[in-house]
Amino acid sequence: MPLIIVFGIRGGIFTATEGGAVISVYGLIVGMFIYKEIKLKDLPGILKEAAVSSATIGTIIAATTLFSWLLTSEQIPAKITNWMIGLTDNKYLLLLLINILLLITGMFIDSGPAIMLLAPILCPVATSLGVDLVQFGLVMVINLTIGLLTPPVGTAMYVGSNVSGVPIPQISRALLPFIAIMLGVLMIVTYVPAFTGWAY
């Protein structure tokens, strides 16, 4: 299954979304005909459980998309960015403020809408600070990935909870050491350009 996912997506055979469908069919075939753990009578229950899980995550993503539309229509990200730039002209402090903005945004908005919302506003700011755009792209992605693992939205956290059946508070506590490591990596990526720029 991991090989199908990696080679299928990296080889351009299918997208990540299509890969999910391919893996579902693969899992069904293996479960029914190789391991024989899934019977035909089990399918309605499996499909119902999948529908509930998908609807839960879909509702969260829909709410965050609506929230991002509201923020865009009121030009709130642009106002916050202009306010931050007006606070200081210190590059390192501005980068810290941008990180805080991205972390908070990631806590409330899914990563896709957040990138579309903030990238056009923050990329010119990063360029004016002399930050390489590849480095800044990593800063954005790491920040928003941390947001996927933190309440109140935390889409990845809810997916993990739905799949494992472990309550959100328990998952949140277990994630704390990993989030601390990710924050450490974020600071290195933000303030040590050579860490990301050595490869090109």
N, C-alpha and C positions, 0 to 999 in steps of 0.2 A: 504493500500500500504506500509506504513512504517513497519508494522508487517511482511508482506511477505518478505521484504528486510532483516530485522534484523534476523528473525527466519530462513529464508532460508539460509543465508550466515553463521550465527553462528551455525546452526544445520548441516552444511555440505551437505545440499540438493543440492545447486548449488554454483558456484563461483560468484564473483562480476560481471564478464562479462555476464555469463549466467543469473544472476539475472536481468540485464538490459533488456535482451530479454523477460524474464518472465513478468517483470513489464510493458513492452511495450504492450504485448498481453493483460494483465490484464486491462491496461488503455484503450485499444481499445474496449474491451468487455464492460467495465463500461460506456465508452463514447457513444457507439452505442446503448446498450440495456437497460441501467439503467437510465442515464441522458438524453439519446437520443439527445445529442448535435452534434454528428458526424453522417453525412449521408454517404451513399455509394459513392456519387459523390464527397465528400470531400477528399476521400482517396488519389487520385493522388497528390493533392496539399500538403497533409500532408507528403506523402512519399518523394516528391521533396524537401520540406523544411528540412526533416530529413537528406536526402542525402547531401544537401548543408552544413548543420551544421556539419555532420560527416566528410565530406571532408575537411572542414576548420580546424577542430581540428586535423584530421589525417595528414594534410600537415605540421602543426606545429610540431607534434610529430616526423614525418619523418625527418624534417630538424634538430631537436635537436639530434636525433639518429645519423644522419650523422655527425653532429658536434662533438658528443662524440666519434665517431669512429676516426675522424681526430685527436682529442686530444690524444686518446689512442695510435694511431700509431706513433705520435711524442713524446710520453711519457711526455707530458706537466704536467699532475697532479703530477707525481713522481718528476719532476724537481722542481716544485713549493713547494712541501712538503719538499724536501731536503733543499731548500733555506730557508724555514721558520724555520726548525729545526736548521739550521746554524746561524740564527739571534740571538737566545736566548735559554737558558736552563731553563728559568723561566716557571714553569708549567702554571701559570695563564695567562701569556702573550701568551704562545703558544696556549692555549685553545681559547683565544680571536682571534688569527690569524686564527685558524682552523675554528672558527665560521664565520669570514669574508670570508674565502675561500669558505665555503659551501653556504653562502648567495649569493655570486656573481655567483657561479656555478648554483645555483637554479634559478637565473634570466635568464640563457641562455639555460639550459638543463633540460629536463623533469626529474621528480624524479626517475623513474625506471632506466634509463641509468646512471644517476648521482650516484646512490647507487652502481651499478655494477662497475662504473669507480673508485670511491673514497674509498669505504669501504675496499678493500684489501690493499690500501696504508695507510689509516688513522688509521685503527684499531690497527696495531702494534705500531703506534706512541702513541695512546691513552693508550694502555697497558703499554708502557714504562713510561708514565707519572703517572701511578697508577690510571687511570680512569676506573671504572667499565664499561664493554662492554654494559650492558643493559642501563646504563646512557648515554653512548656515542651514542648508537643506537637512543635514544630519541633525543639527540642533533642533529644528522643527519636528522632525520625525521622532526623535527620542523623547522630547517633551510630550508630544501627543500620544505616544505609546504608553508613557507613564500614566497619562490621563485615562487611557483605556482600562487601566488596572485600579483606578481609584473611584470611590463614590463621589457624587451621587449617581452619575451616569454609568461609568465603568463598563462599557459594552462587553469587553473580554471577560470581565469578572462575572457578569451575569450569565454569559455563555458557559463559563466553567462551573458556575453554581447549578445551572440547569442540567448539564451533562453529568456532573458528579453527585448531585443531590446534597452537597455540602452547603450550609447556610452562608449568606454573604458576610456576616460579622466574622465567622471563623476563617473564611477565605481572606478577608481583609487583614486579619492579624497575621496569618501565615505569609502574606505577601510583603509585609513590612521590611524584612531583611533584603529582599530582592529589589524593592523600590529604593532602598538606601544605596545599594550597589549601582543601580541605574542612575541615580542622582550624581554619584561620584563620577561615573563615566561621562555623564552630561557636562559636568564641570570641566573635565579634561578636554572633551571635544570643543567646548566653548572657548576655553582660554589657552589651549595649546594647538595652534594651527598645524604644526608639523605632525601631530597625531593623525590627522585625516589627510593632509596634503602630501605625505611621502610617496604615495602610490602614483601620483601624476605630476 
